[in-house]
Amino acid sequence: MEELKSTINNFIQARDWKQYHAPKNLAMALSVEAAEIVEIFQWKKADEPLSTADLEHLRQEIGDVLVYLLELANKYDIDIVQAAKDKMILNDKKYPEEVVKGKSNKYTEYQ
């Protein structure tokens, strides 16, 4: 992860783009890239496989999302791996297996 963060940082610095990477801009870019992932699946049936071209497109968009997410996390000195681990602990409390197994309701509906 550190190597990737360094590669991203070097890329941005070499192009003098840090000036454009305000948290607001990164959050907006992240949202746009996530929407591009949604677009890949937009009119497909639930069980429809992705074409080779769609898989490559998905791979690229996931890469874009990760780059912007890492940049946003770096702005606030957030370790995204630890943040994900912490979130899973919270999710485990909000969605106890014995209560929610096989269900897709929001956690507020189980209380």
Backbone as JSON, one array per atom type, in Angstrom:
{
  "sequence": "MEELKSTINNFIQARDWKQYHAPKNLAMALSVEAAEIVEIFQWKKADEPLSTADLEHLRQEIGDVLVYLLELANKYDIDIVQAAKDKMILNDKKYPEEVVKGKSNKYTEYQ",
  "N": [[0.83, -1.19, 0.0], [1.94, 1.23, 0.77], [3.84, 1.61, -1.24], [2.17, 2.0, -3.46], [0.87, 4.35, -2.66], [3.05, 6.09, -2.69], [3.73, 6.03, -5.41], [1.44, 7.21, -6.52], [1.57, 9.73, -5.3], [4.01, 10.69, -6.36], [3.33, 10.82, -9.08], [1.34, 12.81, -9.04], [2.76, 15.01, -8.01], [4.74, 15.38, -10.01], [3.24, 16.44, -12.02], [2.29, 18.75, -11.01], [-0.25, 18.8, -9.76], [-1.27, 18.83, -7.23], [-2.39, 21.15, -6.32], [-4.97, 21.04, -7.24], [-6.18, 19.12, -5.8], [-7.99, 19.39, -3.6], [-9.86, 18.39, -0.71], [-12.67, 18.44, -1.26], [-12.72, 18.34, -4.08], [-11.48, 15.88, -4.53], [-13.33, 14.17, -3.3], [-15.53, 14.58, -4.95], [-14.5, 13.66, -7.41], [-14.07, 11.0, -6.74], [-16.7, 10.15, -6.37], [-17.68, 10.41, -9.0], [-16.1, 8.52, -10.36], [-16.93, 6.18, -9.05], [-19.55, 6.16, -9.92], [-19.07, 5.59, -12.58], [-18.43, 2.93, -12.41], [-20.91, 1.89, -11.7], [-22.26, 2.43, -14.05], [-21.27, 0.51, -15.82], [-22.67, -1.76, -15.13], [-25.26, -1.0, -15.46], [-27.49, -1.62, -17.36], [-27.52, -4.33, -17.44], [-28.56, -7.72, -16.91], [-29.05, -9.31, -13.73], [-27.63, -11.73, -13.54], [-26.02, -11.68, -15.72], [-23.04, -12.2, -17.43], [-19.93, -10.32, -17.49], [-18.43, -8.87, -20.36], [-15.19, -9.31, -21.89], [-14.16, -6.8, -22.47], [-15.76, -5.19, -20.82], [-14.94, -6.16, -18.32], [-12.27, -5.29, -18.28], [-12.72, -2.55, -18.35], [-14.08, -2.25, -15.9], [-11.98, -2.99, -14.16], [-10.21, -0.85, -14.59], [-11.75, 1.32, -13.69], [-12.14, 0.65, -11.0], [-9.52, 0.9, -10.19], [-9.25, 3.7, -10.51], [-11.06, 4.59, -8.54], [-9.79, 3.65, -6.23], [-7.39, 5.13, -6.29], [-8.3, 7.82, -5.96], [-9.57, 7.53, -3.5], [-7.43, 6.83, -1.82], [-5.94, 9.19, -2.02], [-7.72, 11.04, -0.85], [-7.9, 9.97, 1.74], [-5.25, 10.32, 2.52], [-5.13, 13.08, 2.77], [-6.24, 13.5, 5.22], [-4.76, 11.99, 6.87], [-5.56, 9.29, 7.21], [-5.53, 5.89, 7.73], [-6.45, 3.69, 5.45], [-6.76, 0.92, 5.42], [-6.85, 0.24, 8.15], [-9.07, 1.77, 8.8], [-11.06, 0.39, 7.38], [-10.98, -2.09, 8.69], [-11.79, -1.28, 11.27], [-14.35, -0.39, 10.65], [-15.57, -2.78, 9.91], [-15.71, -4.04, 12.39], [-17.56, -2.39, 13.67], [-19.73, -2.87, 11.92], [-20.2, -5.55, 12.47], [-21.29, -5.37, 15.0], [-23.6, -3.88, 14.45], [-24.92, -5.53, 12.72], [-25.56, -8.31, 13.78], [-24.74, -11.69, 13.28], [-26.49, -13.78, 14.06], [-28.92, -12.51, 14.03], [-29.32, -11.27, 11.54], [-28.73, -12.99, 9.46], [-29.07, -14.01, 6.16], [-30.79, -11.96, 5.55], [-31.56, -8.68, 4.26], [-32.12, -6.21, 5.31], [-31.91, -2.8, 6.54], [-29.86, -1.89, 9.33], [-31.32, -0.51, 11.3], [-33.83, -1.56, 11.21], [-33.8, -3.86, 12.65], [-33.91, -3.37, 15.3]],
  "CA": [[0.0, 0.0, 0.0], [2.83, 2.4, 0.83], [4.42, 1.78, -2.57], [1.13, 2.59, -4.31], [0.69, 5.74, -2.23], [4.21, 6.82, -3.16], [3.58, 6.14, -6.87], [0.39, 8.21, -6.76], [2.1, 11.03, -4.89], [5.01, 11.1, -7.36], [2.59, 11.15, -10.3], [0.67, 14.1, -8.81], [3.79, 16.05, -7.87], [5.4, 15.59, -11.29], [2.33, 17.19, -12.89], [1.85, 19.92, -10.25], [-1.7, 18.68, -9.62], [-1.68, 18.89, -5.82], [-3.21, 22.35, -6.18], [-6.35, 20.72, -7.61], [-6.63, 17.99, -5.01], [-8.68, 19.75, -2.36], [-10.75, 17.28, -0.32], [-13.94, 18.52, -1.99], [-12.49, 17.88, -5.44], [-11.22, 14.43, -4.47], [-14.6, 13.5, -3.0], [-16.35, 14.63, -6.16], [-13.9, 12.76, -8.4], [-14.34, 9.64, -6.26], [-18.1, 9.88, -6.67], [-17.8, 10.24, -10.45], [-15.49, 7.23, -10.73], [-17.82, 5.14, -8.55], [-20.69, 6.15, -10.85], [-18.66, 4.91, -13.81], [-18.57, 1.49, -12.13], [-22.35, 1.6, -11.78], [-22.64, 2.48, -15.46], [-20.9, -0.76, -16.45], [-23.71, -2.74, -14.8], [-26.56, -0.33, -15.51], [-28.58, -2.27, -18.08], [-27.29, -5.77, -17.5], [-29.34, -8.57, -16.02], [-28.3, -9.63, -12.51], [-26.75, -12.88, -13.74], [-25.33, -11.53, -17.01], [-21.58, -12.06, -17.25], [-19.3, -9.18, -18.14], [-17.56, -9.15, -21.5], [-13.78, -9.03, -21.63], [-14.0, -5.34, -22.5], [-16.39, -4.67, -19.59], [-14.07, -6.52, -17.2], [-11.13, -4.37, -18.3], [-13.27, -1.24, -17.96], [-14.31, -2.35, -14.46], [-10.67, -2.99, -13.52], [-9.68, 0.51, -14.65], [-12.55, 2.2, -12.83], [-11.81, 0.3, -9.62], [-8.24, 1.56, -9.97], [-9.5, 5.13, -10.32], [-11.68, 4.77, -7.23], [-8.78, 3.45, -5.19], [-6.46, 6.26, -6.32], [-8.93, 8.99, -5.33], [-9.81, 7.21, -2.1], [-6.15, 6.95, -1.12], [-5.59, 10.61, -1.95], [-8.59, 11.67, 0.15], [-7.46, 9.48, 3.04], [-3.97, 10.96, 2.82], [-5.38, 14.47, 3.18], [-6.64, 13.5, 6.62], [-3.9, 11.03, 7.56], [-6.38, 8.12, 7.54], [-5.06, 4.59, 7.25], [-7.69, 3.11, 4.93], [-6.87, -0.49, 5.83], [-7.33, 0.24, 9.53], [-10.45, 2.29, 8.78], [-11.94, -0.7, 6.93], [-11.05, -3.06, 9.79], [-12.62, -0.68, 12.32], [-15.73, -0.37, 10.15], [-16.09, -4.16, 9.99], [-16.05, -4.28, 13.8], [-18.85, -1.7, 13.88], [-20.76, -3.6, 11.16], [-20.48, -6.79, 13.2], [-22.19, -5.01, 16.1], [-24.86, -3.42, 13.89], [-25.54, -6.64, 11.99], [-25.15, -9.59, 14.37], [-25.01, -12.83, 12.4], [-27.66, -14.55, 14.5], [-30.14, -11.72, 13.79], [-29.48, -10.81, 10.17], [-28.32, -13.97, 8.46], [-30.01, -14.22, 5.06], [-31.68, -10.81, 5.41], [-30.85, -7.52, 3.7], [-32.69, -4.99, 5.85], [-31.01, -1.85, 7.19], [-29.68, -2.24, 10.73], [-32.33, 0.12, 12.14], [-35.04, -2.38, 11.18], [-33.64, -5.01, 13.53], [-33.96, -2.95, 16.7]],
  "C": [[0.88, 1.26, 0.0], [3.48, 2.67, -0.53], [3.42, 2.43, -3.53], [0.93, 4.06, -3.95], [1.84, 6.61, -2.73], [4.14, 7.04, -4.68], [2.56, 7.21, -7.22], [0.91, 9.6, -6.44], [3.12, 11.55, -5.9], [4.35, 11.53, -8.66], [1.98, 12.55, -10.18], [1.7, 15.23, -8.74], [4.45, 16.37, -9.21], [4.54, 16.45, -12.22], [1.82, 18.47, -12.23], [0.33, 19.94, -10.11], [-2.18, 18.77, -8.18], [-2.62, 20.08, -5.58], [-4.69, 22.09, -6.49], [-6.98, 19.65, -6.71], [-7.14, 18.39, -3.63], [-9.6, 18.59, -1.99], [-12.08, 17.27, -1.06], [-13.79, 17.96, -3.4], [-12.24, 16.37, -5.48], [-12.5, 13.66, -4.2], [-15.5, 13.48, -4.23], [-15.82, 13.68, -7.22], [-14.15, 11.3, -8.02], [-15.78, 9.24, -6.59], [-18.32, 9.63, -8.16], [-17.25, 8.89, -10.88], [-16.35, 6.06, -10.24], [-19.05, 5.03, -9.46], [-20.33, 5.47, -12.16], [-18.66, 3.39, -13.63], [-20.04, 1.09, -12.27], [-22.79, 1.53, -13.24], [-22.33, 1.17, -16.2], [-22.01, -1.79, -16.28], [-25.12, -2.25, -15.09], [-27.68, -1.12, -16.19], [-28.38, -3.78, -18.24], [-28.24, -6.5, -16.56], [-28.45, -8.98, -14.86], [-27.28, -10.75, -12.73], [-25.96, -12.81, -15.05], [-23.83, -11.36, -16.8], [-21.05, -10.82, -17.97], [-18.45, -9.66, -19.32], [-16.12, -8.87, -21.08], [-13.54, -7.53, -21.58], [-14.59, -4.71, -21.24], [-15.53, -4.98, -18.36], [-12.85, -5.6, -17.13], [-11.57, -2.98, -17.89], [-13.49, -1.2, -16.46], [-12.98, -2.27, -13.7], [-10.09, -1.57, -13.49], [-10.44, 1.46, -13.72], [-12.31, 1.91, -11.35], [-10.46, 0.92, -9.25], [-8.41, 3.05, -9.72], [-10.09, 5.41, -8.94], [-10.64, 4.65, -6.12], [-7.8, 4.62, -5.14], [-7.07, 7.47, -5.61], [-9.2, 8.74, -3.85], [-8.53, 7.33, -1.28], [-5.74, 8.42, -0.98], [-6.42, 11.34, -0.9], [-8.18, 11.24, 1.56], [-6.16, 10.13, 3.46], [-4.14, 12.39, 3.3], [-5.66, 14.56, 4.67], [-5.85, 12.48, 7.44], [-4.7, 9.82, 8.08], [-5.77, 6.89, 6.91], [-6.3, 3.83, 6.77], [-7.85, 1.64, 5.29], [-7.39, -0.56, 7.25], [-8.76, 0.76, 9.61], [-11.43, 1.2, 8.37], [-12.08, -1.76, 8.02], [-11.95, -2.55, 10.91], [-14.08, -0.68, 11.91], [-16.36, -1.76, 10.21], [-16.46, -4.53, 11.43], [-17.38, -3.62, 14.12], [-19.99, -2.43, 13.15], [-21.16, -4.88, 11.86], [-21.44, -6.53, 14.36], [-23.57, -4.6, 15.58], [-25.65, -4.55, 13.22], [-25.1, -7.98, 12.57], [-25.63, -10.77, 13.51], [-26.29, -13.55, 12.77], [-28.98, -13.82, 14.25], [-30.37, -11.49, 12.3], [-29.18, -11.83, 9.08], [-29.42, -14.2, 7.41], [-30.97, -13.07, 4.82], [-30.88, -9.61, 4.9], [-31.39, -6.2, 4.21], [-31.6, -4.08, 6.42], [-30.99, -2.17, 8.69], [-30.76, -1.66, 11.64], [-33.63, -0.7, 12.17], [-34.96, -3.6, 12.09], [-33.77, -4.65, 15.0], [-35.36, -2.89, 17.23]]
}
